Amino acid sequence: MLNTAMSQVSVNAFMQAEYRVQDDHNLLVLRVGHYSKPLQDIHIRFGASSSAFITAYNPRSEIQSLQKNETATQLLQQDLHATSYSSLPATGRDTKSLWPDEPGFLVIGISCKQALKLAEKYHQLAILFADSHAIPQLEIIG
């Protein structure tokens, strides 16, 4: 069952989005349900068995000012620096350009439970999570 704050329209938008990860000089594009060899390579390189895309932009899918979004992203980045997780810059992108890009991070080595907890702190509705099979899945919060 869907979280009451999450409509089917929102789920569809998350499912159809691209999640772009900047790794050194390479841009990886992750999609829900699609195996990613570059993501598996990142897991191997960092000695991790999982990763998650997390953003602090637009809490509860409500558009915020650039200043509020950037402040929230800085706080998320501080939270990540306080952990042992590595992260890479990433951006969620609506392929239909109906929603603004949402910068965030690919957090490497984080468990799904910890990723959901962290995203919930920033009032997000969902995250993208990939285990050792490197097939990102949408995980609804709540």
SULDALIN-V585000 format. One record per helix or strand of 3 or more residues. SS is the DSSP state (alpha for helix, beta for strand). FROM is the first residue (numbers start at 1). LEN is the number of residues. If there is no record, write none. Layout:
[[SS FROM LEN] [SS FROM LEN]]
This chain:
[[alpha 8 9] [beta 18 6] [beta 26 5] [alpha 37 10] [beta 51 5] [alpha 59 3] [alpha 66 16] [beta 86 8] [beta 102 7] [alpha 112 10] [beta 126 5] [beta 137 4]]
